[in-house]
């Protein structure tokens, strides 16, 4: 993603182990990233949930609403809430989270409970709670 910290190569820290990752020649060099950013900006998206399939963790970005929604989601699912301070220890750069921070978009990342399923049953109440929040 086109962020202030973008680097072609990153050495991310996963559980104390460095992992080398190629992130693209330049920001937006990947077509799917370009499409996603165009969709977000062209549709005025203000809150973005990103679902992944392993980790049992919830992370929010610096946006105030994001922190509330992430903590609520963690409470409903039993997943671990990861603070921004802990997130920074992973040392990822050029992330969607960072891009959302730089563009004042609330971002919540859900790391589900299994690599091989959506985790929907566990996440259903949290999703309903989030939808109720938006629709009062």
C-alpha positions in Angstrom: 0.0 0.0 0.0 1.2 3.6 -0.6 2.2 4.5 2.9 5.0 6.6 4.3 6.8 3.5 5.5 6.6 1.4 2.3 9.7 -0.6 1.4 10.2 -3.1 -1.4 11.5 -5.7 1.1 10.5 -6.0 4.7 11.7 -8.2 7.4 8.6 -8.7 9.5 8.8 -10.1 13.0 6.4 -13.0 13.6 6.6 -14.4 17.1 10.3 -13.3 17.4 11.2 -14.8 14.1 12.2 -12.5 11.2 10.5 -13.3 7.9 11.6 -11.6 4.6 8.7 -10.5 2.5 8.7 -8.9 -1.0 6.1 -6.2 -1.0 6.3 -5.0 -4.6 8.5 -2.9 -6.7 6.7 0.3 -5.8 3.5 1.1 -3.9 0.4 0.1 -5.8 2.4 -2.3 -8.1 -0.1 -5.1 -7.4 -3.4 -4.8 -9.3 -5.5 -6.1 -6.4 -4.1 -3.3 -4.1 -4.9 -0.7 -6.7 -8.5 -2.0 -7.2 -9.1 -2.1 -3.4 -7.9 1.4 -2.9 -9.9 2.7 -5.8 -13.0 1.0 -4.4 -12.5 2.4 -0.9 -11.8 6.0 -2.1 -14.5 6.0 -4.9 -17.2 4.8 -2.5 -16.3 7.0 0.5 -15.6 3.9 2.8 -15.1 5.2 6.4 -14.9 1.9 8.2 -13.2 -1.2 6.9 -13.1 -4.7 8.3 -10.4 -7.0 7.0 -10.9 -10.8 7.6 -8.1 -13.3 7.7 -8.2 -16.9 8.6 -5.8 -17.6 11.3 -4.6 -16.1 14.6 -7.6 -15.6 16.9 -6.7 -11.9 17.2 -8.4 -8.6 16.6 -6.6 -5.4 15.8 -7.8 -1.9 15.3 -5.9 1.1 13.9 -5.5 4.5 15.5 -9.0 5.7 14.6 -11.1 6.1 17.8 -14.1 4.2 16.4 -11.8 1.4 15.3 -10.5 0.8 18.8 -14.1 0.5 20.2 -15.2 -1.8 17.5 -12.1 -4.0 17.7 -12.5 -4.3 21.5 -16.2 -5.2 21.2 -15.4 -7.8 18.5 -12.7 -9.3 20.7 -15.1 -9.5 23.7 -17.8 -11.2 21.6 -15.4 -13.8 20.0 -13.0 -14.4 22.8 -10.2 -13.5 20.4 -7.2 -11.7 21.8 -7.3 -7.9 21.4 -4.0 -6.6 20.0 -3.1 -3.1 20.9 -1.5 -0.7 18.4 1.7 -0.8 20.5 1.8 -4.6 20.2 1.0 -4.5 16.5 4.0 -2.2 15.9 6.2 -4.9 17.4 5.5 -7.0 14.3 7.3 -4.3 12.3 5.2 -4.5 9.2 5.3 -1.6 6.8 3.1 -0.6 3.8 0.0 -2.3 5.3 -3.6 -1.6 4.8 -3.9 -0.7 8.5 -1.2 2.0 8.0 -2.9 3.3 4.8 -6.2 3.5 6.7 -4.4 5.4 9.5 -3.0 7.9 7.0 -6.4 8.3 5.3 -8.6 8.6 8.5 -10.4 5.3 7.9 -11.4 3.1 10.8 -9.8 -0.3 10.3 -10.5 -3.5 12.1 -8.5 -6.7 11.3 -10.0 -10.0 12.3 -7.6 -12.9 12.5 -10.0 -15.9 12.6 -9.7 -19.1 14.5 -8.8 -21.6 11.7 -6.8 -21.7 8.6 -9.5 -23.9 7.0 -12.8 -22.2 7.8 -14.3 -18.7 8.1 -14.9 -18.9 11.8 -18.4 -17.6 11.1 -20.0 -19.4 14.0 -17.7 -17.9 16.5 -17.8 -14.5 14.9 -21.6 -14.3 14.2 -22.6 -12.5 17.4 -19.7 -10.0 17.0 -20.8 -9.3 13.4 -24.4 -8.8 14.4 -23.2 -6.5 17.2 -21.2 -4.5 14.7 -24.1 -4.2 12.3 -26.4 -3.1 15.1 -23.9 -0.4 16.1 -24.1 1.0 12.6 -27.8 0.8 12.3 -28.7 1.7 15.8 
